[in-house]
Amino acid sequence: MKKNYSLNGIYHKAIVTGGAGFVGSNLVESLLEDGLEVISIDDYSAGKERNLEDLKERFGDQLTAANCDITNKKDLATYFKGVDVVFHQACSKMTICLKDPLRDLEVNAAGTFNLLELARDTSVKKFVHVSTGSVYGIAQYFPTDEKHPVNPTSYYGVSKLAGEKYVRAFAHLYDMDTSILRYYHVYGPKQDSGDYGGVMGIFCKQAIKNEDLTIFGDGTQIRSFTYVKDVVNINKLVALKGGKGEAYNCASGLKVSINDIAQKITKMAGATSKINYADWKPGDIKDFEVSHQKIEDLGFEFEYLDFDKGLQKTFDWYKKVFS
Ligand SMILES: NC(=O)c1ccc[n+]([C@@H]2O[C@H](COP(=O)([O-])OP(=O)(O)OC[C@H]3O[C@@H](n4cnc5c(N)ncnc54)[C@H](O)[C@@H]3O)[C@@H](O)[C@H]2O)c1
């Protein structure tokens, strides 16, 4: 039987930071469907208005789409009245981090700090913080579980770890109910397909336009994919049951090579695109094997384990956007 992760009746008003982004907008939709009042907070540095447009039409006043930078605490404070749960998805992403690491530190660490202070001061009941598998750095063992040492090797990983550490400190100092989610490669509709986007979006866009695809390295590198709806449901489960100060890996266990993805997508598009190979990106990780035991022990069941089906849904969405 399908599990029910509804927050209806448990929480009434949610903030989703990064609500116009990929995972954020999918989560906003699901919370609205549950009947919650939702405030999306996004500065639109990467988020897209189109990700929330249909939701504004469907849900009217139930959704507030705020244009607000999480590093601006004064502006941020105006949205916290009556909020009982925060899902902190906003981030400065890996690709941006390389260009402007200080901005990245400001958003991922100081922005998180602002949110935690406001959540504490307004007695928010639950703070779900989103982090990344990049906090582990180079995996010392497989499957990588939450006890693995955290030694990030990128600016992004360091700034995200700083955010995590603030979350733990607030749980410790103020007994705040916080939980941390470490995502890996999330895929699905609404993911950014620009230069700062994920590989799936970039390949879909190129194949739909019948442009050539570029793989960095030999394409045998593996990614650990999780469909966005599973990630949304993990957020909701953790809002209900997540342990105070606990971190949870979010990875379904699906392992797919970059070569496979490129081939499947060009086939779906019926494209004649060539697949070109370029130099490896520095620090690219060749394999992932991630433990999801802890989130399953909390009662989570991954529903979207058919990669081709998830890929088709994702492709269909890009097809609508780019045709
Ligand atoms: N997508 C993945 O595969 C993946 C993997 C690991 C971790 N994550 C984490 O998941 C979360 C969501 O990622 P996503 O893939 O949806 O990315 P995304 O870029 O689509 O969403 C992030 C959103 O944050 C917004 N944002 C950035 N800076 C902001 C600021 N200063 N104030 C307000 N909003 C701001 C962006 O405009 C964007 O809409 C992030 O915390 C990211 O670190 C994602």
PDBQT file of the ligand as one rigid body, heavy atoms in Angstrom, charges set to zero:
ROOT
HETATM    1  N1  LIG A 401      19.591  18.868  -6.994  1.00  0.00    +0.000 N 
HETATM    2  C1  LIG A 401      20.530  18.070  -6.491  1.00  0.00    +0.000 C 
HETATM    3  O1  LIG A 401      20.903  17.072  -7.108  1.00  0.00    +0.000 OA
HETATM    4  C2  LIG A 401      21.136  18.363  -5.140  1.00  0.00    +0.000 A 
HETATM    5  C3  LIG A 401      22.184  17.548  -4.668  1.00  0.00    +0.000 A 
HETATM    6  C4  LIG A 401      22.720  17.814  -3.412  1.00  0.00    +0.000 A 
HETATM    7  C5  LIG A 401      22.197  18.838  -2.633  1.00  0.00    +0.000 A 
HETATM    8  N2  LIG A 401      21.204  19.621  -3.122  1.00  0.00    +0.000 N 
HETATM    9  C6  LIG A 401      20.687  20.683  -2.261  1.00  0.00    +0.000 C 
HETATM   10  O2  LIG A 401      19.291  20.763  -2.460  1.00  0.00    +0.000 OA
HETATM   11  C7  LIG A 401      18.819  22.095  -2.292  1.00  0.00    +0.000 C 
HETATM   12  C8  LIG A 401      17.948  22.455  -3.471  1.00  0.00    +0.000 C 
HETATM   13  O3  LIG A 401      18.716  22.344  -4.663  1.00  0.00    +0.000 OA
HETATM   14  P1  LIG A 401      18.082  22.471  -6.108  1.00  0.00    +0.000 P 
HETATM   15  O4  LIG A 401      18.687  21.427  -6.959  1.00  0.00    +0.000 OA
HETATM   16  O5  LIG A 401      16.618  22.573  -6.017  1.00  0.00    +0.000 OA
HETATM   17  O6  LIG A 401      18.725  23.846  -6.583  1.00  0.00    +0.000 OA
HETATM   18  P2  LIG A 401      18.059  25.123  -7.253  1.00  0.00    +0.000 P 
HETATM   19  O7  LIG A 401      19.172  26.018  -7.678  1.00  0.00    +0.000 OA
HETATM   20  O8  LIG A 401      17.075  24.729  -8.293  1.00  0.00    +0.000 OA
HETATM   21  O9  LIG A 401      17.310  25.780  -6.031  1.00  0.00    +0.000 OA
HETATM   22  C9  LIG A 401      17.970  26.607  -5.115  1.00  0.00    +0.000 C 
HETATM   23  C10 LIG A 401      17.156  27.872  -5.023  1.00  0.00    +0.000 C 
HETATM   24  O10 LIG A 401      17.747  28.741  -4.052  1.00  0.00    +0.000 OA
HETATM   25  C11 LIG A 401      17.584  30.060  -4.512  1.00  0.00    +0.000 C 
HETATM   26  N3  LIG A 401      18.571  30.914  -3.839  1.00  0.00    +0.000 N 
HETATM   27  C12 LIG A 401      19.913  30.956  -4.027  1.00  0.00    +0.000 A 
HETATM   28  N4  LIG A 401      20.457  31.900  -3.245  1.00  0.00    +0.000 NA
HETATM   29  C13 LIG A 401      19.444  32.447  -2.541  1.00  0.00    +0.000 A 
HETATM   30  C14 LIG A 401      19.376  33.491  -1.577  1.00  0.00    +0.000 A 
HETATM   31  N5  LIG A 401      20.466  34.151  -1.179  1.00  0.00    +0.000 N 
HETATM   32  N6  LIG A 401      18.163  33.808  -1.047  1.00  0.00    +0.000 NA
HETATM   33  C15 LIG A 401      17.031  33.156  -1.459  1.00  0.00    +0.000 A 
HETATM   34  N7  LIG A 401      17.049  32.168  -2.380  1.00  0.00    +0.000 NA
HETATM   35  C16 LIG A 401      18.226  31.831  -2.913  1.00  0.00    +0.000 A 
HETATM   36  C17 LIG A 401      17.804  29.965  -6.008  1.00  0.00    +0.000 C 
HETATM   37  O11 LIG A 401      17.273  31.073  -6.723  1.00  0.00    +0.000 OA
HETATM   38  C18 LIG A 401      17.101  28.660  -6.336  1.00  0.00    +0.000 C 
HETATM   39  O12 LIG A 401      15.769  28.866  -6.700  1.00  0.00    +0.000 OA
HETATM   40  C19 LIG A 401      20.069  22.939  -2.118  1.00  0.00    +0.000 C 
HETATM   41  O13 LIG A 401      20.240  23.233  -0.751  1.00  0.00    +0.000 OA
HETATM   42  C20 LIG A 401      21.207  22.060  -2.611  1.00  0.00    +0.000 C 
HETATM   43  O14 LIG A 401      22.426  22.342  -1.941  1.00  0.00    +0.000 OA
HETATM   44  C21 LIG A 401      20.653  19.415  -4.358  1.00  0.00    +0.000 A 
ENDROOT
TORSDOF 0
